[in-house]
Amino acid sequence: MLFERLHRLNSKPDRVMMYPLEFSLDENNVGPESRLLRKARDEYNVKLVPIQVQSRASGDATWAESFTKLLAFNQTQYHRVLNLDSDSTILQSLDELFFMPPCPLALPRAYWLGPNERVQSSQLLLIQPSHFEFGRITTAINNASRSEYDMEIVNTLYKDSALIIPHRPWAILTGEFRGEIHRKYLGNDEEVWNPDEVLREAKFLHFSDWPVPKPWIKATQEVIEQEQPRCRFNATSGQKDDCRDRDYWLGFYADFAKRRAVGALSPHLSDTN
């Protein structure tokens, strides 16, 4: 899905997908994994790189394989790699990130935790691959505890050396639209939250709405009704009828589900949508 969006945006850099080496690319294999890999290769010019999924015992099955993304540090055939989490939507072109100053790693802060925490987020990683950095990453993965995941590793290794990508406009959470206070995202106490303006400037949207599941898992109506953003007070009407946050938030999930359904269709059916 990310590659389809990059294709529509006419993104210039190579597109690379790391995939489990046990998946087959055989044209005679009609399984969904094989078919979708071939679709990415043939329709979106994606270069396919087989890898060994990095899985380990973990306290949370959701993140047990999150180390795998860090294998991008080993893609030394490239000077730079932009690694994107799959539970995300690209809103605008990301190509200009490749023109940032050289640095082993550039990434946004976990802005929702506040500036004093100085915690870095891993949903978007601009990596300068090298054997040296990959060696450090491999050692950190091997030594990680059951409660440490990709985000902990990049914070341990790069907290004081990474180049920070401004989260605004480069990385916003869907959960931001559920909040009542937006100072951490806006970066000041004076600016008024305007979801229309925020979405106009945002470039990369990451799904994070616990206890709402990841966007490829359909949430129950009960969970949606309980967790969706509430309508806000509208000074013009005097009513709580400003429902833009709710409508955008529901739209994020509906859009993801629609694009996922279209992407799963066979190529000739997909072309008709």
N, C-alpha and C positions, 0 to 999 in steps of 0.2 A: 504493500500500500504506500509506503514511503517512496518507493521507486516510481510508482505511478505518478505521485505528486511532483517529484523531481523532474520527471519526463514532461509533465504539463508546464512546469515552470521553465523548461528549457535550460536546466542546470548544466554547466559546462564540465565540471570535474568528472572523472571516471566514477562509475557506480559499482560498488563492490559489496557482495553479500557473503559473509561467512556462514556456512551451513554444516550440519552434522555429517561427518564423512560417511555414515551408513546410509544416507539418502542416495537413491539412484537417479542418474540423469538419463537412463536408458529410454529411448523413444517408445519402447514397447511397454514400459511401466506406466500404468494408468492411475496409480495411487495419487492422492491429492498432493503429497509433498513433492513427488517427482514432477507432476504436471505444473505446479506453481513455480518450481525452480526453473523449468524450461520456459515458462511464460515470462519470468523476470529476465532471463537471458535473451530471449528472442524478441520480446516486445519492447523492453525498456533498456536494452543494451547493458545489462548487469553482468559484471565479471564474477563468476562463482568460485569461491575459495573454500574447499573442504577443510574442516577443523575438527578437533576432538573437543566436544563440549566439556567445559570445566564444571563438574558437579561434585559436591561434597556433602557430608552430613551437616545438617543445618537445623536451627531451631525454627525456621520458617521456610516451608517448601516453596513459597512464592519467589524467594530470592536465592534458592539453593544453587541455581545455575547462572547467577548474575556475574560471576567472575569471567564468563565467556567473552563478554564485550572487551575485556582487557587484552585479549589476544590481538586486538588491533595494533598494539604496540609492536607486534612482530611483523607487520606488513611493510617490511623495509624496502619493497619495490617502489614505495611512494615517499615523497618528501613530507607530505602531510596527509592525515586522515581525519575526517570529521565523522565521529561515531554517534549515531542517533538511536535512542531507545525506541523500540517498536510500539510501545504504548503511548504514542505521540502523534500529533498532526502537524505537518509543515504548513504554515500559513502564508509565508512569503519566501522568496529566494534567500538561501543561506550562503551563497557563493562568496560574498565579500569577506566572510570569516577567514578564508584561506589567505587573505592579504594582511592578516594581523602579524605583528613582529614575531620573529622566530622564538620558540620556547618549547621545551619538551612536552608541556601540557598547558592548554588553556581551557577554562571551564567557568560556568557561572557559579555564584554562591547560592546556597540554599537560603534564599532571601526570607522565606517564611519563618525561619528560626531567629531572625533578627541580626543586625550588623555586629553586635558584640560577640556573637558565637563564632563568627568567621568560619563557618562550616561550608565546604564546597559541595556542589551537587554534581551528579554524574549522568544526568539524562542527556547531556550534550557534551561531548569531549572532542576538542581539537588537539589531535595527537601528532607529535613528531616522532615517527617510529625509529627505533634504533635497537641494536642488539644489547647495548648497555642498559637502556631503560627497561627492555623486556626482561632482562635478567633480574632486575630489581623487583619488577612486578611478579615474576614467577616465584621468587623467594618469599615475597609477602603473601602470595596465595597459599603457598605450602605451609606457612607458619600461622595462617589466620585461624582464629578461634571459631567456634560454632556460631557466635553472634556477630561475626565480622563479615561484611560483604564488600562489593565493589566500591561503594561510597566511602567506607571506612578506610580501605586501602589507599585510595587516591588522596584522602585527607591526611593519612599518616605520612605518605611519601612526598606529597607536593603542597602541603598546607602553606609553607613559607616561600615556595618557589614558583608556583603556578601563575600564569597570566590570567587575570580575571576578566571574563566576558561579562559585560553588563547584562544583568537579568532583564532589564528593561531596555530594549525591546526583545531580547533574544530568548528568553525562557520564562514562560508564565505557566502556572498550574491551573487546571480546571477548578481546583478547590478554591482559588482566589475569588471566583464568582459566587461562592457560598458564604464568604466571610462578611462580617459587618464592618470591620475596620481594615483599611487598606494601606495604612502608613508604611508597612514593611515593603510592600510592592512599589508604591508610589515614590518612596524615599524621602518623604517630607510630611509635615503635619498640615500644610496649608492647602494643598491641591485637593480638589473635590473629585471623588471617584466617578468616572464616566465610562461605563462599559463599552459604549460605541467608540470613543476615542482610544481606549486601551486596546481593543481588538484591531483598530485600524493600524496601530503601530506594531503590534505583536507579530513575531516571526515564527515562533515555535511553541506549541502548546503541549504540555505533558499531562496525561490523565493521572490524577492523584486525588481521590475522594473517599478514602476509607471512612465507613465500611462499604461504600459502593464498590463492587468488584471492577477489575480491569475491563476495558471497553469491549473485548471479545467475548466476555461472559455476560449474558443478559441478566440484569438485576431484576428482582421481584418488584412488582408495582408498589408493594408496601415499603420497600427500601427506598424506592425513588420518591414516593410521596413524603417520606420522613426526612430524607436527606437533601432534596432539591432546594435551591435558593428560595428564600421568601421574597414576596413582592415588597417593595420599599414605599415609604411615604412620598407622595408626589405633592410638592408645595403648590403647584398650579391647580390641581383638582381638589386638594385637601383630603385625598384618599390614599390608601395603600394600594395603588394601582400601577406603580412603576415596576413592571415584571421583566425588564430587559435582562437582568442577571439570570433569572430562571429560564427565560426563553433561549438565551445563548447557551446556557449549560445543557439543557435538554437537547439543543441542536448539535452540540459537540458529539454527544453519544449517538444521536440519530444519524449524523453524517458518517461517523466511523462505521456504524453497522451497515449502512447502505453501501459504502465503498468496499467494505469487506465482502459483502454478498456479491457485488458485481465482480470483484477480483477473483472470487472462487468459481465463477462460471467458466465454462469452456470458452476459448478465444472467440469463436464465431458468435456465441450468445453475448459475450461481453461487448462486442463491437456494436451491438444493436441498442445499447443503453446510453 
